[in-house]
Amino acid sequence: TDFFFFWYFYMTSLHWAVTQFTPASMEVTPKNSGERLYNLVAICISLVLFPTFLSSITNSVATFRKRNSDYSEAKSDLTQYLQDNQISLELSSLIQSVVVTQYEKKKRAARIHEPEVSLLKFLPRSLKEQMHVQLYQPMIIRHPILKALAACHERTATKICDVAMSQDSLGSMEELFAYGKQAEHVYFVVSGCLRYVEGASHSPKCFQSDVFADHWFCDQVLWVRWMHRGQMNAVQPCEFVKLDGSSFRRIVGQRRMMRAMCRRFAESYLAAINNDVLEGSFNDLGCSTEKLDNIVRIVATASFQASDDE
């Protein structure tokens, strides 16, 4: 009996509380001044809380519907395009299946990048610069020459991070670049995996290599006018940062010491590339880290000797 009355009183109290936030009514009413005052306070609180709660639900539902409507409209456009161009049913089904799968994977895997965060445009220049240094410098100093530049002149490294760097992402099977295209960036892989195929064809005899996180490629673009020597595609969703070659050259060219160091490195680097060509290796992956370390040691020694002579 006590158990029954406990739940009866509990449900009655819950029913009364819900009626204070809704137009519903019940038989429990105030019997004295104290109860009536308590009831009035509860009603006043509900006038503030309930509309706020209701509007948040309405906004969430509207946002969800908008996202779904954009996706539904895009999917409808794809279907209409395939029908208007008389693509076969079998190929149309395959295309739609792949597109939907890639869309879902990219939506789950993609990070938010700086251009998508509108509030960052209100950030003072000095704070944005500090943010870029913390974001990009740990990536770029994995490359031996960029690590040497950062050690020699911190301000140059800061400017590279602030001006020349950006973020990007790829979904599974998406193409990053193709054979014969003009190269513009050095890529530093943050996460995921990409597959590089050397040459214009996809023959099984072509050189292939998988590129994983913490690796870079296309660093030739920093020193020479470079055309891609193969094709790079994402094996799985990838995140990477890009260093713009023209911006890098403009920044290091502003300081004589940095310009001289980069010129010496470029000369030795091109000699290493020519040796690779003679050995039959000529692709976008560049020289090994061991070769780059050796070149940097030679360049650093030459730079110190030049400074001593001056």
Buried (B, 14 or more C-beta within 10 A) or exposed (E): EEEEEEEEEEEEEEEBEEBBBEEEEEEEEEEEEEEEEEBEEBEEEBEEEEEEEEEEEEEEEEEEEEEEEEBEEEBEEBEEEBEEEEBEEEEBEEBBEEEEEBBEBBEEBBEEEBEEEEEEEEEEEEEBBBBBBEBBBEBBBEBBBBBBBBEBBEEBBBBBBBBBBBBBBBBBBBEBBEBEEEBBBBBBBBBBBBBBBBBEEEEEEBBEBEBEEEBBBBBBBBBEEBEBBBBBBBBBBBBBBBBBBEBBBEBBEEBEBBEBBBEBBBEBBEEBBEEBEEEEEBBBBBBEEEBBBBBBEEBBEBBEEEEEEE
